[in-house]
Amino acid sequence: MVAALTLLCREVGWSVLPGLAVVGAVLRVNRALAARTFARQQQLTGARDERAKLMREVLGGIKAIKLQAWELAFAKRVQTARASELTLMRHVAWLRSLLAALFSSTPTLVAVAMLGMHTLRGFPLTLQSAMAVLATVNLLRSPLVFLPSVLQSMQALGDSCAPPHPKLGDFRRCSPGHSASLSRA
């Protein structure tokens, strides 16, 4: 990644900065979309569990339901549960497709930002510089795809270093010679 950025700096100079700004903006949008997708996925899991529980209830008491003629009432409950599940499935699919579109368009947006700034700075847009920028940005496609997950993993690592409860103390300040701070909890 450093080599590609170095090549880009050699080709377009400081015009690399708008491309990096685009990457930063895409990462922020990605984070928000990923958080929303995760929340919807959790809701979808709950809705699936609720519908499965309802179906077990229906299948377990099918004789009583038939005997009491409760088919329509239970069918309505199952249809309502399934409708909410389908709505959540649509939301998750929509968010995932939005994330995929964002990822696939990021290299193009980065190249446009870099070449646009290069042109605005008064430099001619030659075929040689355009192709060099496009080829180098395409080299960054894979790292750009994995960068959000690497950053989320780093954030999760930082969160896991925090103590789970205030009474447990700060383990990061504990050294092997100071075990007394652990025994106070």
C-alpha positions in Angstrom: 0.0 0.0 0.0 2.9 2.3 0.8 4.5 1.5 -2.5 1.3 2.4 -4.4 0.9 5.6 -2.5 4.5 6.5 -3.3 3.9 5.8 -7.0 0.9 8.0 -6.9 2.8 10.8 -5.3 5.5 10.6 -7.9 2.8 10.7 -10.7 0.4 13.4 -9.5 2.1 15.0 -6.4 -0.1 16.5 -3.8 -3.2 15.6 -5.8 -3.1 12.4 -3.9 -4.7 14.1 -0.9 -8.2 14.4 -2.3 -8.1 10.6 -3.1 -7.1 9.9 0.5 -9.9 12.2 1.7 -12.3 10.1 -0.4 -11.0 7.0 1.2 -11.5 8.5 4.6 -15.1 9.5 3.7 -15.9 6.1 2.3 -14.5 4.5 5.5 -16.8 6.7 7.7 -19.8 5.8 5.5 -18.8 2.2 5.5 -18.6 2.2 9.3 -22.1 3.7 9.6 -23.6 1.2 7.1 -21.8 -1.7 8.7 -23.2 -0.7 12.2 -26.7 -0.4 10.7 -26.4 -3.7 8.9 -25.2 -5.4 12.1 -28.2 -4.0 14.1 -30.6 -5.1 11.4 -29.0 -8.6 11.3 -29.5 -8.9 15.0 -33.2 -7.9 14.6 -33.5 -10.4 11.8 -32.1 -13.2 14.0 -34.6 -12.3 16.7 -37.5 -12.3 14.2 -36.4 -15.7 12.8 -36.2 -17.1 16.3 -39.7 -15.7 17.1 -41.2 -17.2 14.0 -39.4 -20.6 14.6 -40.8 -20.6 18.2 -44.3 -19.9 16.9 -44.0 -22.7 14.3 -42.9 -25.1 17.0 -45.9 -24.0 19.1 -48.2 -24.6 16.1 -46.8 -28.0 15.2 -46.7 -29.1 18.8 -50.3 -28.2 19.3 -51.7 -29.0 15.9 -54.4 -31.3 17.3 -55.7 -28.7 19.7 -55.6 -26.0 17.1 -57.6 -28.2 14.6 -60.0 -29.3 17.4 -60.7 -25.7 18.5 -60.7 -24.3 14.9 -57.9 -21.9 15.6 -56.2 -22.3 12.2 -57.0 -18.8 11.0 -55.8 -17.1 14.2 -52.5 -19.0 14.2 -52.1 -18.6 10.4 -52.5 -14.8 10.9 -49.8 -14.8 13.7 -47.4 -16.8 11.5 -48.0 -14.5 8.5 -47.4 -11.4 10.7 -44.2 -12.9 12.0 -43.1 -13.9 8.5 -43.9 -10.4 7.1 -41.8 -8.7 9.7 -39.0 -11.2 9.0 -39.2 -10.5 5.3 -39.1 -6.7 5.9 -35.9 -7.1 7.9 -34.5 -9.4 5.2 -35.1 -6.7 2.6 -33.4 -4.1 4.8 -30.4 -6.3 5.3 -30.1 -7.1 1.6 -30.5 -3.4 0.7 -27.8 -2.4 3.1 -25.4 -5.2 1.9 -26.0 -4.1 -1.7 -25.3 -0.5 -0.8 -22.0 -1.6 0.9 -21.1 -3.6 -2.2 -21.8 -0.7 -4.5 -19.7 1.6 -2.3 -16.8 -0.8 -2.3 -16.9 -1.4 -6.1 -17.1 2.4 -6.8 -14.4 3.5 -4.3 -11.4 3.0 -6.6 -13.1 5.0 -9.4 -14.0 7.8 -7.0 -10.5 7.9 -5.7 -9.0 8.1 -9.2 -11.5 10.8 -10.2 -10.7 12.9 -7.1 -6.9 12.6 -7.8 -7.1 13.3 -11.5 -9.6 16.1 -11.0 -7.3 17.8 -8.4 -4.3 17.2 -10.7 -6.2 19.0 -13.5 -7.4 21.8 -11.2 -3.8 22.5 -10.1 -3.1 23.4 -13.8 -1.4 20.2 -14.9 -2.4 18.7 -18.2 -4.2 15.4 -18.0 -2.2 13.1 -20.2 -3.0 9.6 -21.1 0.2 8.5 -19.4 -0.7 10.0 -16.1 -4.3 8.9 -16.3 -3.4 5.3 -17.0 -0.7 5.3 -14.3 -3.2 6.6 -11.7 -5.9 4.2 -12.7 -3.5 1.2 -12.7 -2.1 2.1 -9.3 -5.5 2.7 -7.8 -6.6 -0.7 -9.1 -3.6 -2.1 -7.3 -5.1 -0.6 -4.1 -8.5 -2.2 -4.7 -7.9 -5.2 -2.5 -6.3 -3.3 0.4 -9.2 -0.8 0.2 -11.7 -3.6 0.5 -10.0 -5.1 3.5 -9.1 -1.8 5.2 -12.5 -1.4 7.0 -12.4 -4.9 8.4 -8.8 -4.4 9.6 -9.8 -1.1 11.2 -12.8 -2.7 12.9 -10.6 -5.6 14.2 -8.2 -3.0 15.6 -11.1 -1.2 17.3 -12.4 -4.5 18.7 -8.9 -5.2 20.0 -8.8 -1.8 21.7 -12.3 -2.4 23.2 -11.3 -5.9 24.5 -8.3 -4.3 26.4 -10.7 -2.3 28.5 -11.9 -3.9 31.8 -15.4 -5.4 31.5 -16.5 -4.0 34.9 -15.3 -0.9 36.8 -14.7 -3.0 40.0 -12.2 -5.2 38.2 -9.7 -2.4 37.8 -7.5 -1.4 34.9 -5.5 -4.5 33.8 -3.4 -2.5 31.4 -1.7 -0.8 34.3 -1.1 -4.1 36.1 2.4 -5.5 35.8 3.6 -9.0 36.9 5.2 -7.5 40.0 2.0 -5.6 41.1 -0.5 -8.4 41.7 -1.9 -6.5 44.7 -4.0 -4.4 42.3 -5.8 -7.5 41.2 -6.5 -8.9 44.6 -8.4 -5.7 45.7 -11.3 -6.4 43.3 
